[in-house]
Amino acid sequence: MLTVMLELQDLIDKVKKKLISCPDFNTDFLIKIFDQNSLGFTTESDFIESLEVLRISYTKEEIQLIFYHYSKTYNKRLTNSELLSLFLPYLDKKDYGKSKEFCVKTLEILRELLEKHIQHEVIMEKYRQLWKRQGHKPEVVFRVFGKNPVCQEEINQVLYRVRDVTYRDTCWIFQYFNKSPDETLTLEEFSKEYLPKCFKRL
C-alpha cells in the first residue's frame, strides 16, 4: 500500500516541480483558472468547467475522488489553500508572485498534472476497493501503530522499522491521511482514506 502511494506521489511531484519551474507560473492566475468568481473556494462544478476549458477528460466519480481527498472537511468545495495543494510540491511555502497568464507550455504541464491527479485517485480507489473485497480492515492495519490517536513522530518510528522511507516520505504519508489541525491521526481519519470512497466499482 505505502509503496504504491509513494510511487504515485513521486510521479505527481515531478510534474509539480516542472510546473513551478515555468517562468510564468504564479498562484494568482492558477487560482483564477478554477475560482473564476474570486469566492475563495472552488466547487465541483467550477472544477469541471475548468477541466473542460483545458480539454481534460474526466468522469463524475474521478472528480468526486479528488474533492473527497483534498477537501479537509469532505465537502464539495476546495478552499484556495486546498486547491493549491494539488499543484505545489509538498512542504513548498514559496510565494509565486502576482497574476500573469500562463503560456501554452505552462498550460500543457498543468493539464499533465491534473491528468496525473485523476489517474492517482483512480488507482488508489481501485486498491481501496480491492482491499475491501479481500477483507482488509482499517482497524486491523491501524493496530501497527499501537495506539489511537497517533502522532506523526510515532508513525515515523513505525514506518522506519518496516520499510526504507525518508523523513519527507513519512511526513507526506501523515499528511495524506490526517485532515485535522491537531497533529494526530485517528482511526476514523485513517479509515476515510483506506476505505472505498465511491459506490461504483472502478
Secondary structure, DSSP 8 states (H G I E B T S, - for coil): -HHHHHHHHHHHHHHHHHHHTSTT--HHHHHHHH-TT--SEEEHHHHHHHHHHTT----HHHHHHHHHHH-TT-SSEEEHHHHHTTTS-TT------S-----HHHHHHHHHHHHHHHHHHHHHHHHHHHHHHTT--HHHHHGGG-SSSEEHHHHHHHHHHHS---HHHHHHHHHHH--STTSEE-HHHHHHHHS---SS--
